[in-house]
Amino acid sequence: MNKNKLLTKYSFRASRANTILALSDDLSIKDVKIAKKIALNNEIISNNYKVLALANELSMYYASKKKLDIETYKKTTHNISLNLSKTKKEKLKRAKEQISILNTNYQSRISYGFLHQGQNYLHLSLRPAMHDIFENNYAFTKGNTIEFFKSSFKINHNSLKIDEFSLLSITSLSDFNMLFYPLSYSFSLDYGDILSQNKINLKLKLGLAKISNNYLFAYLLGTKAFKNNLSFDNSFIFSYFKNTNTFSLLYERNFYKNKIQDDDIYIKFQRQIARNFDIFLDYKISKYQKNRFLSSFRFYF
């Protein structure tokens, strides 16, 4: 339809959760707590217009999540609306309008670059779908990874080796704040480098994250299982976003069953050159492996 110019404008209504977060930005922690009590019918009505507006949205949200029965919700929202009509109206902060995913990169990716890890390699990578947290987040939800059948190869003058293969990788980093308390998690089934040997491994981590328009910070704790061994992993992730560019730091401390402790530091930088084309730099400092530097051109299709 868009090719035939039948659509002239895209407009996206903010979710109730994003509307609630936008309204809470203008309020103190104390006011937000009052709004929560009002929404749950546990507090006398306030005369603060912004508090009442937040309470009204929260009441609808709690009812949709079955935290309020229908009769209590009707009574609560009626009282809030009645007091809103008697309170001086103020300008409310609106949730930032989301960018259409139709305007971002395509989701399949192929990359070509240079890898140095003890010796020099040509590096090739293919990912059929879809996105990872270290990519350009333009129009994507920050902190989300969904990848299928991602594979990469390193090639030199006398060999071709599998560098990494990921059957499935899912990460969901969700903002933990004073209104919502979601757990963040990461799950993957990979074939890759562990203590200088390529092994099939299954990873599962849980944790907390803090996300804003320009940065992301997360801590994840979990385990990695592979043949004849097990590790307990800690991950600290920091990302800074500027327009369509991303700078990230990742620190991992892994405790293995055989009492080996491994520390890895990753420094990642992604810069968009044009739509569906970017450059990516990835430097890994490792305790038990040779340091690794990857620079690549990535094309999306």
KEKE-3310 file (N, C-alpha, C; in steps of 0.2 Angstrom, whole numbers, plus 5000, padded with zeros to 4 digits):
npx = (5004:5010:5019:5011:5007:4996:4996:4999:5003:5011:5005:5007:5000:5004:5008:4998:5007:5018:5013:5009:5022:5027:5019:5023:5035:5035:5033:5036:5044:5036:5023:5020:5019:5007:4998:4998:4992:4979:4974:4972:4962:4965:4968:4964:4957:4967:4972:4980:4982:4990:4994:4982:4978:4988:4985:4972:4976:4983:4974:4966:4975:4979:4966:4965:4975:4970:4971:4963:4946:4931:4920:4926:4935:4926:4921:4932:4938:4927:4927:4940:4939:4929:4935:4945:4938:4936:4947:4961:4966:4981:4995:4999:5013:5017:5019:5034:5033:5033:5045:5042:5044:5046:5054:5067:5083:5083:5080:5088:5105:5121:5139:5156:5173:5188:5197:5207:5216:5227:5232:5229:5213:5200:5184:5168:5150:5133:5116:5100:5089:5086:5088:5100:5105:5116:5116:5110:5097:5086:5070:5068:5064:5074:5086:5082:5084:5083:5087:5091:5099:5111:5127:5145:5161:5179:5192:5208:5224:5225:5214:5197:5186:5173:5168:5157:5141:5124:5110:5098:5095:5089:5085:5079:5079:5072:5065:5067:5058:5050:5037:5035:5041:5049:5057:5073:5080:5090:5093:5101:5106:5120:5135:5151:5166:5173:5184:5195:5191:5179:5162:5146:5134:5122:5114:5107:5101:5096:5090:5091:5087:5091:5084:5085:5082:5094:5103:5108:5108:5113:5112:5115:5113:5117:5118:5128:5128:5137:5146:5151:5153:5150:5145:5144:5138:5141:5135:5138:5131:5133:5126:5127:5117:5116:5108:5108:5118:5129:5137:5145:5149:5154:5155:5160:5160:5165:5162:5168:5165:5176:5183:5190:5191:5185:5187:5180:5181:5172:5172:5162:5157:5146:5142:5131:5131:5123:5106:5103:5116:5131:5146:5155:5164:5173:5181:5189:5194:5202:5205:5209:5210:5217:5218:5205:5201:5189:5184:5171:5161:5144:5129:5112:5097)
npy = (4994:5006:5008:5012:5024:5025:5027:5040:5045:5040:5036:5032:5026:5028:5015:5010:5008:5016:5028:5030:5030:5042:5052:5051:5056:5069:5070:5069:5056:5054:5059:5050:5038:5042:5043:5029:5024:5030:5025:5012:5013:5016:5028:5044:5057:5067:5085:5088:5090:5083:5072:5066:5063:5054:5044:5040:5034:5024:5016:5011:5003:4994:4988:4981:4972:4964:4968:4976:4973:4974:4981:4989:4996:5004:5012:5019:5025:5033:5042:5048:5054:5063:5072:5076:5085:5095:5101:5112:5113:5106:5106:5091:5079:5070:5054:5050:5049:5034:5028:5023:5005:5002:5011:5008:4999:4984:4967:4955:4951:4953:4951:4957:4957:4960:4950:4949:4938:4932:4928:4934:4935:4933:4938:4932:4934:4929:4933:4927:4933:4943:4955:4963:4968:4977:4983:4996:5005:5012:5014:5001:4992:4996:4986:4973:4957:4946:4933:4921:4907:4912:4914:4913:4914:4911:4915:4910:4909:4895:4889:4886:4891:4888:4902:4906:4900:4902:4895:4900:4915:4925:4940:4950:4965:4975:4990:4994:5002:5014:5011:5000:4983:4974:4958:4956:4946:4933:4922:4908:4897:4891:4888:4890:4899:4893:4895:4894:4884:4878:4875:4867:4876:4881:4895:4904:4918:4929:4945:4963:4979:4996:5008:5022:5036:5038:5029:5012:5001:4986:4971:4955:4938:4921:4905:4894:4880:4866:4853:4841:4851:4866:4883:4898:4913:4931:4946:4962:4976:4990:5003:5016:5027:5037:5045:5036:5028:5017:5014:5002:4993:4978:4967:4952:4940:4924:4909:4893:4876:4868:4876:4887:4903:4915:4931:4942:4956:4967:4979:4988:4996:5003:5011:5019:5021:5022:5020:5003:4999:4998:5001:4991:4988:4978:4974:4962:4958:4946:4934:4921:4918:4923:4940:4949:4956:4964:4971:4976:4978:4980:4974:4976:4967)
npz = (5000:5004:4994:4983:4988:4996:5010:5019:5031:5047:5063:5080:5094:5111:5122:5137:5148:5144:5143:5157:5163:5157:5162:5176:5176:5179:5192:5210:5220:5231:5227:5217:5224:5231:5220:5216:5227:5227:5215:5218:5227:5240:5246:5251:5240:5230:5227:5217:5201:5191:5199:5200:5187:5184:5193:5188:5175:5180:5188:5178:5172:5182:5183:5171:5173:5183:5196:5202:5206:5195:5200:5211:5203:5195:5204:5209:5198:5195:5206:5205:5192:5195:5204:5196:5188:5196:5199:5195:5178:5171:5160:5153:5153:5138:5132:5122:5105:5096:5084:5067:5063:5050:5045:5049:5050:5039:5044:5042:5041:5034:5036:5033:5037:5046:5057:5071:5081:5089:5076:5059:5052:5039:5041:5041:5042:5045:5048:5048:5055:5070:5077:5088:5105:5104:5092:5081:5088:5082:5081:5087:5102:5115:5122:5118:5111:5098:5089:5076:5070:5069:5061:5060:5052:5052:5042:5035:5026:5025:5031:5036:5048:5060:5069:5077:5081:5083:5088:5094:5101:5114:5122:5134:5141:5153:5159:5176:5188:5198:5197:5189:5190:5182:5178:5170:5157:5149:5136:5128:5115:5110:5099:5103:5108:5123:5136:5127:5119:5106:5110:5112:5121:5133:5139:5153:5160:5173:5179:5183:5175:5170:5160:5149:5137:5132:5138:5144:5157:5164:5175:5175:5181:5181:5173:5164:5154:5148:5140:5151:5161:5170:5173:5183:5180:5179:5172:5167:5159:5149:5139:5128:5119:5104:5093:5079:5083:5093:5108:5118:5133:5140:5154:5160:5172:5176:5184:5185:5187:5189:5197:5191:5187:5176:5167:5156:5146:5135:5122:5112:5097:5087:5072:5061:5044:5033:5029:5032:5032:5041:5052:5062:5077:5088:5103:5113:5129:5137:5150:5149:5136:5120:5116:5107:5092:5081:5066:5056:5041:5039:5032:5029:5025)
capx = (5000:5014:5022:5006:5006:4989:4997:5002:5006:5010:5004:5007:4997:5008:5005:4997:5013:5023:5009:5010:5029:5028:5015:5026:5042:5034:5031:5041:5043:5030:5017:5019:5016:5000:4994:4997:4987:4973:4972:4970:4957:4968:4970:4960:4958:4972:4969:4985:4979:4995:4993:4975:4979:4992:4980:4967:4979:4985:4968:4964:4981:4978:4960:4967:4980:4966:4973:4956:4940:4927:4916:4931:4938:4921:4920:4938:4939:4922:4929:4946:4936:4925:4940:4949:4934:4935:4954:4963:4969:4988:4998:5002:5018:5015:5024:5037:5030:5037:5046:5039:5049:5046:5060:5074:5086:5080:5082:5093:5111:5127:5145:5162:5177:5194:5198:5214:5216:5234:5234:5224:5208:5195:5178:5161:5145:5126:5111:5094:5084:5082:5090:5103:5105:5122:5114:5106:5090:5081:5063:5067:5064:5080:5087:5079:5088:5080:5092:5090:5103:5117:5133:5151:5167:5185:5196:5215:5226:5225:5209:5191:5184:5167:5169:5152:5135:5119:5103:5093:5097:5084:5087:5074:5081:5066:5067:5065:5057:5046:5030:5035:5046:5050:5064:5076:5082:5094:5093:5104:5109:5126:5141:5156:5173:5173:5191:5199:5188:5172:5158:5139:5132:5116:5114:5101:5102:5090:5093:5088:5090:5088:5084:5082:5082:5101:5108:5105:5113:5109:5116:5112:5116:5114:5122:5130:5129:5141:5149:5155:5155:5145:5148:5140:5140:5139:5136:5137:5131:5132:5126:5125:5114:5116:5105:5108:5125:5129:5143:5143:5154:5151:5160:5158:5164:5162:5165:5167:5164:5183:5187:5193:5188:5187:5185:5180:5179:5170:5171:5158:5155:5142:5140:5127:5134:5117:5101:5105:5123:5135:5152:5155:5170:5172:5187:5188:5200:5201:5210:5212:5211:5220:5213:5202:5198:5185:5181:5167:5155:5137:5124:5105:5093)
capy = (5000:5012:5010:5016:5031:5025:5029:5047:5047:5035:5038:5027:5028:5026:5010:5013:5008:5022:5034:5031:5032:5049:5056:5050:5060:5076:5070:5067:5049:5054:5060:5044:5034:5044:5041:5022:5022:5032:5020:5006:5014:5015:5034:5050:5060:5073:5090:5089:5088:5078:5066:5063:5060:5047:5039:5038:5029:5018:5013:5007:4998:4989:4984:4977:4967:4960:4970:4979:4970:4979:4986:4994:5000:5009:5017:5022:5030:5039:5047:5052:5059:5069:5077:5080:5090:5101:5103:5116:5109:5107:5102:5084:5076:5065:5049:5051:5045:5029:5028:5017:5000:5002:5016:5006:4994:4977:4963:4950:4954:4949:4956:4956:4961:4958:4948:4948:4934:4929:4929:4938:4931:4936:4936:4932:4932:4929:4932:4928:4937:4949:4961:4962:4974:4981:4986:5002:5004:5016:5011:4995:4993:4996:4980:4967:4953:4940:4931:4914:4904:4917:4910:4917:4910:4915:4912:4913:4906:4888:4886:4889:4888:4891:4906:4906:4898:4903:4893:4905:4920:4930:4944:4955:4970:4979:4996:4993:5008:5014:5009:4993:4979:4968:4955:4955:4939:4932:4914:4907:4890:4893:4884:4895:4898:4893:4893:4892:4878:4878:4870:4868:4878:4883:4900:4907:4923:4934:4951:4970:4984:5003:5010:5028:5037:5038:5024:5006:4998:4980:4966:4948:4933:4915:4899:4891:4872:4863:4846:4840:4857:4871:4889:4903:4919:4937:4950:4969:4979:4997:5005:5023:5028:5043:5045:5029:5025:5014:5012:4997:4990:4972:4964:4945:4936:4917:4904:4886:4870:4866:4882:4892:4910:4919:4937:4945:4963:4968:4986:4987:5002:5003:5017:5019:5025:5024:5015:4996:4999:5001:4998:4988:4987:4974:4972:4958:4957:4940:4931:4914:4918:4929:4946:4948:4963:4963:4976:4973:4981:4975:4975:4973:4965)
capz = (5000:5004:4987:4979:4991:5000:5017:5019:5038:5052:5070:5084:5101:5116:5126:5143:5152:5142:5146:5164:5164:5155:5168:5182:5175:5182:5199:5215:5222:5236:5223:5213:5229:5232:5215:5217:5233:5225:5210:5221:5231:5247:5248:5250:5234:5230:5223:5212:5194:5188:5203:5199:5180:5184:5196:5183:5171:5184:5189:5172:5171:5187:5182:5166:5176:5188:5202:5204:5203:5191:5204:5214:5198:5193:5210:5210:5192:5195:5211:5202:5187:5198:5207:5191:5185:5201:5200:5189:5173:5170:5154:5155:5149:5134:5130:5116:5099:5093:5077:5064:5062:5043:5044:5052:5046:5038:5050:5040:5041:5032:5037:5030:5040:5048:5064:5074:5088:5088:5069:5056:5048:5036:5045:5037:5046:5042:5053:5045:5059:5068:5080:5095:5109:5102:5086:5080:5091:5079:5080:5090:5109:5118:5127:5116:5106:5095:5084:5074:5066:5067:5061:5058:5050:5051:5036:5033:5020:5025:5035:5037:5055:5063:5074:5082:5079:5088:5086:5096:5106:5116:5128:5136:5146:5154:5164:5183:5190:5204:5195:5186:5192:5178:5178:5164:5156:5143:5135:5121:5113:5105:5098:5103:5112:5130:5138:5121:5115:5104:5113:5113:5127:5135:5144:5155:5165:5176:5182:5183:5170:5170:5153:5147:5130:5130:5141:5147:5162:5166:5178:5174:5185:5179:5173:5157:5154:5142:5141:5157:5165:5172:5176:5186:5176:5180:5167:5168:5152:5149:5132:5127:5112:5101:5086:5077:5085:5100:5111:5123:5137:5143:5158:5162:5177:5175:5189:5183:5192:5191:5201:5186:5186:5169:5166:5149:5144:5128:5120:5106:5094:5080:5068:5055:5038:5029:5031:5030:5031:5047:5053:5069:5080:5094:5106:5118:5133:5141:5155:5147:5129:5117:5115:5100:5089:5075:5063:5050:5038:5040:5027:5031:5019)
cpx = (5004:5017:5017:5003:4998:4990:5001:5006:5005:5009:5003:5005:5002:5004:5003:5003:5017:5019:5010:5017:5030:5025:5019:5033:5041:5033:5036:5039:5037:5024:5015:5016:5009:4996:4993:4991:4980:4970:4970:4965:4959:4970:4965:4962:4963:4969:4975:4983:4984:4995:4987:4975:4983:4988:4975:4970:4981:4979:4966:4969:4980:4971:4961:4971:4976:4968:4967:4950:4935:4923:4920:4934:4933:4921:4926:4939:4933:4924:4935:4943:4932:4929:4944:4945:4934:4942:4957:4967:4976:4990:5001:5008:5016:5021:5027:5034:5035:5039:5044:5045:5050:5052:5066:5077:5082:5083:5087:5100:5117:5133:5151:5167:5184:5194:5205:5213:5222:5236:5228:5219:5203:5189:5172:5156:5138:5121:5104:5089:5087:5085:5094:5104:5111:5121:5111:5099:5085:5075:5062:5067:5071:5081:5084:5083:5083:5084:5091:5095:5109:5123:5139:5157:5173:5189:5203:5217:5226:5219:5203:5188:5177:5169:5164:5145:5130:5112:5098:5096:5091:5086:5081:5076:5075:5067:5063:5064:5052:5038:5029:5041:5048:5057:5066:5079:5086:5094:5096:5106:5114:5131:5147:5162:5171:5180:5195:5197:5181:5168:5151:5137:5125:5116:5108:5103:5096:5094:5088:5091:5087:5089:5082:5083:5089:5106:5104:5111:5109:5114:5112:5116:5113:5119:5123:5132:5132:5144:5153:5157:5149:5148:5142:5142:5137:5140:5134:5137:5129:5132:5124:5123:5114:5114:5105:5115:5125:5136:5142:5150:5150:5157:5157:5163:5161:5166:5163:5168:5171:5187:5191:5188:5190:5184:5186:5178:5178:5169:5168:5156:5152:5140:5137:5130:5128:5112:5103:5112:5127:5141:5152:5162:5169:5179:5186:5194:5198:5207:5213:5213:5215:5215:5211:5199:5195:5182:5177:5162:5149:5132:5117:5101:5086)
cpy = (5006:5014:5013:5022:5031:5027:5035:5049:5041:5038:5032:5029:5025:5020:5013:5013:5014:5028:5036:5033:5040:5054:5056:5054:5067:5076:5067:5059:5049:5055:5054:5039:5035:5042:5034:5020:5024:5027:5014:5007:5014:5022:5039:5053:5066:5078:5092:5086:5082:5071:5062:5060:5054:5042:5036:5033:5023:5013:5008:5002:4992:4985:4979:4971:4963:4962:4973:4975:4976:4984:4991:4999:5006:5014:5022:5027:5035:5044:5051:5057:5065:5074:5080:5086:5096:5104:5107:5112:5111:5104:5096:5082:5070:5060:5051:5046:5040:5030:5022:5012:5000:5007:5014:5001:4988:4973:4957:4954:4950:4954:4953:4960:4957:4956:4947:4944:4930:4929:4932:4933:4936:4934:4937:4930:4933:4928:4933:4933:4938:4955:4959:4969:4979:4984:4993:5001:5008:5012:5004:4997:4992:4990:4974:4964:4947:4938:4923:4912:4909:4913:4915:4912:4914:4911:4915:4909:4899:4885:4890:4886:4892:4895:4906:4903:4898:4901:4897:4909:4925:4934:4950:4959:4975:4984:4994:5000:5008:5012:5002:4990:4973:4965:4955:4948:4938:4924:4913:4900:4891:4887:4889:4894:4899:4891:4890:4886:4879:4873:4872:4870:4881:4888:4902:4911:4927:4940:4957:4974:4991:5006:5017:5029:5036:5033:5018:5003:4991:4975:4960:4943:4926:4909:4897:4884:4870:4856:4845:4846:4861:4877:4894:4910:4926:4942:4957:4973:4986:4999:5012:5024:5035:5043:5038:5025:5022:5012:5008:4995:4984:4969:4957:4942:4929:4912:4897:4881:4868:4871:4886:4898:4913:4926:4940:4952:4964:4976:4985:4994:5001:5010:5016:5024:5027:5019:5008:4995:5002:4998:4996:4986:4983:4972:4968:4957:4951:4937:4925:4913:4924:4934:4946:4955:4961:4969:4974:4979:4977:4978:4972:4972:4962)
cpz = (5000:4997:4982:4983:4994:5007:5017:5026:5043:5059:5074:5091:5106:5120:5133:5148:5150:5144:5153:5166:5162:5160:5174:5182:5179:5189:5204:5216:5227:5232:5219:5218:5231:5227:5214:5222:5230:5220:5213:5227:5239:5249:5247:5243:5235:5226:5218:5206:5191:5192:5201:5192:5180:5188:5192:5178:5174:5186:5184:5170:5176:5186:5176:5168:5181:5195:5206:5201:5199:5195:5208:5209:5196:5198:5210:5204:5192:5200:5208:5197:5190:5201:5202:5188:5189:5202:5194:5185:5172:5164:5157:5150:5145:5132:5123:5111:5097:5086:5073:5062:5054:5041:5046:5047:5044:5043:5048:5039:5038:5033:5035:5034:5041:5055:5065:5081:5087:5081:5066:5052:5044:5040:5041:5042:5043:5048:5049:5048:5066:5071:5087:5098:5107:5095:5086:5083:5088:5078:5083:5098:5112:5123:5124:5110:5104:5089:5083:5069:5064:5067:5058:5057:5050:5046:5036:5027:5020:5029:5035:5043:5057:5069:5079:5078:5084:5085:5087:5102:5108:5122:5128:5142:5147:5160:5170:5186:5196:5203:5192:5188:5188:5179:5171:5163:5149:5142:5128:5121:5108:5104:5098:5108:5119:5133:5133:5117:5113:5107:5113:5120:5128:5140:5146:5161:5167:5179:5182:5178:5172:5163:5152:5139:5128:5133:5143:5151:5164:5170:5178:5178:5182:5178:5165:5158:5148:5144:5147:5162:5166:5175:5178:5183:5179:5174:5169:5161:5153:5141:5132:5120:5110:5094:5084:5078:5092:5102:5117:5127:5141:5147:5160:5166:5177:5180:5187:5188:5194:5194:5197:5186:5180:5169:5159:5149:5137:5127:5113:5104:5088:5078:5062:5050:5034:5031:5028:5029:5037:5047:5061:5071:5087:5097:5112:5122:5137:5145:5152:5140:5126:5115:5108:5098:5082:5073:5057:5047:5038:5035:5029:5025:5021)
residu = (MET:ASN:LYS:ASN:LYS:LEU:LEU:THR:LYS:TYR:SER:PHE:ARG:ALA:SER:ARG:ALA:ASN:THR:ILE:LEU:ALA:LEU:SER:ASP:ASP:LEU:SER:ILE:LYS:ASP:VAL:LYS:ILE:ALA:LYS:LYS:ILE:ALA:LEU:ASN:ASN:GLU:ILE:ILE:SER:ASN:ASN:TYR:LYS:VAL:LEU:ALA:LEU:ALA:ASN:GLU:LEU:SER:MET:TYR:TYR:ALA:SER:LYS:LYS:LYS:LEU:ASP:ILE:GLU:THR:TYR:LYS:LYS:THR:THR:HIS:ASN:ILE:SER:LEU:ASN:LEU:SER:LYS:THR:LYS:LYS:GLU:LYS:LEU:LYS:ARG:ALA:LYS:GLU:GLN:ILE:SER:ILE:LEU:ASN:THR:ASN:TYR:GLN:SER:ARG:ILE:SER:TYR:GLY:PHE:LEU:HIS:GLN:GLY:GLN:ASN:TYR:LEU:HIS:LEU:SER:LEU:ARG:PRO:ALA:MET:HIS:ASP:ILE:PHE:GLU:ASN:ASN:TYR:ALA:PHE:THR:LYS:GLY:ASN:THR:ILE:GLU:PHE:PHE:LYS:SER:SER:PHE:LYS:ILE:ASN:HIS:ASN:SER:LEU:LYS:ILE:ASP:GLU:PHE:SER:LEU:LEU:SER:ILE:THR:SER:LEU:SER:ASP:PHE:ASN:MET:LEU:PHE:TYR:PRO:LEU:SER:TYR:SER:PHE:SER:LEU:ASP:TYR:GLY:ASP:ILE:LEU:SER:GLN:ASN:LYS:ILE:ASN:LEU:LYS:LEU:LYS:LEU:GLY:LEU:ALA:LYS:ILE:SER:ASN:ASN:TYR:LEU:PHE:ALA:TYR:LEU:LEU:GLY:THR:LYS:ALA:PHE:LYS:ASN:ASN:LEU:SER:PHE:ASP:ASN:SER:PHE:ILE:PHE:SER:TYR:PHE:LYS:ASN:THR:ASN:THR:PHE:SER:LEU:LEU:TYR:GLU:ARG:ASN:PHE:TYR:LYS:ASN:LYS:ILE:GLN:ASP:ASP:ASP:ILE:TYR:ILE:LYS:PHE:GLN:ARG:GLN:ILE:ALA:ARG:ASN:PHE:ASP:ILE:PHE:LEU:ASP:TYR:LYS:ILE:SER:LYS:TYR:GLN:LYS:ASN:ARG:PHE:LEU:SER:SER:PHE:ARG:PHE:TYR:PHE)
# end
